Amino acid sequence: MSLLEDIQNAAVAANSDLGELLRKCKVLAARLDSKPLEDWLIWESNGYPKDVDLPDYRVWDLNLKGNFAGPFGSGLKNAPIPRVCVPKNIRDKVTVFKCRQSVASLQDLLSNDAKNFEIHLDDVALVLGDKVYDGNNCLQAWGEIGRSNLLEVVNAVRNRILDLVLAIGKEDPKAGEVPGSAEKLPPSRVQQIFNTTVYGGASNIVGTAESSTISFNFQTGDFESLAQALEQNGIDSADVRELEMAVEAEPSLNESRSFGPRVSGWLAKMCGKAASGAWKIGLGAAGALLAKLIAMYYGLPS
């Protein structure tokens, strides 16, 4: 049984150990020389650092609740706190929860029978005061997340691993086998598949500058680095050379601080390739990625 088949079977089996599945995927990522995939697997296994953007399945809306004290011993217990009552300057911080815990810790929480889990927001109670219920002062505030949120993460990781290895298997059924036994699937193609299957075609590229990742740190006017970033995302060398001629003809932005007609035409052509499937990347991801990289080449904020 190949490594891809082994991972596929483990991803499909609902009772398979997710930690073991992630470790098998780490072997695959190492053999495919995919730093973004390795990073994702490490973060899912160990938890996400604070400076790393989370995938959408780990960002949840919180249901806010609180305990309130009123006059003469009255009060409210476990009362809902409408989102609109939270001051705008902290609203997004306290009504959205970013789950950075490892999948192992989430599975541990799921091992008990609790239907909901609480995120304590004691400082918020001081801010709310008597602004929620007239005559009642907020003593405690918390956010609730459902069991389904935790299950969503566990299932998303398993499903996206399955989508990933199925897509890789279609490209190269022998991918991930003993190095040197077959022609290696290019890291740039692995990265495209990873972006599409794991991050849903999102335009953000995860990781830092390595041999298999895009560097967003090249300097203004450095076309060689721009070309490398484009080629790592599956753009043909002929298309890269066409862009080079376009930026040579339009070395600066026009008066409105936008791309010139030749660069704009090249962007439109590449988005057309993405839409037709000739360039295997989502249309939205293609446009955002190219605009970001070319803007950096011209010295615009990314």
Steps between C-alpha positions, in 0.01 A plus 500: 500500500637840404528788745223687318268199522584454868413863572180477294381194692579662836320822400189310394485283815302698757657310791861545387732698726527856370840553661639201315343626179674836541834328558461298180427822316818653643696221333321579173569874536870436563531273197318750280712787636189703585570753775144643503355153548753422772415824681127431489547149635724626782250771595208256500704257709649747748272804483522822300743777603347842562665653194356246255170562320239234567305307235131587490389181674677618816330841529162495676234744612442497874160503666546748785330443833530643848380518859345827615413644842203732549352694792370330812665167424354466154703407198533291187691176459638363175342789310589565134709806421407651162801571281387860452544564874874439477699818425617514139868535592504152658203335328693290251752396764241362740233368263736300278711213632817389325568139588875438516491177700642179355261243360606266781380748763173545313449125483563485873225757559267301278558191714261640765126548451486880521282662233655844538835639614559836666758767419520729803497874434522650848644832382201540269264497798665818630460668163134403465397613848127585489486558123335165415199472730358813658565507872715185490877501527704237317694284747635236263518465124601210283473370147366160410615272221315187410622145479439526127776762471757257635369220283527731199874542554563128540290413197645784292856382562413141410299602190763740373773241539287263295438763232872579495626146450228420245602804296869414530426140402328614181813693404746229601382169655859433614549834672656466843664166438869442568692804366663433166269213407300722264499849358407735781184708494621864494463680835330787318223267383470345846458852638222577253317182597552580868363854463192375316413198714605617848437874483218482249682694232575790734755745374705520817815289490596337827857473618823689470747530218638154427585309187142383457319817598445849368708777642305816560816681602655587162593859443332749270608448138653156566348313205712188549340438841157582360556252217601231748186559707281482191660182370466338842127554459486319170528788253678399179838654429361641174233690692762624745712632214193673356449675834867598504460676168184669629667641812803606299264701280315629807768538769277714721134541582286753314377826646208331674739258672364202307660248263561598140311344207758232422527378859122519540459301178738235629303474827178458303658229285619304805160527669350367178734201520394440861131520403547253214702256709813545290668635812390273784413749769173655611402817314466709816831374634670568167394862479582578862836325489619664178383845602678464834832391351504758220398775741800408715723512194385857438546589865134520600396377847400135490 
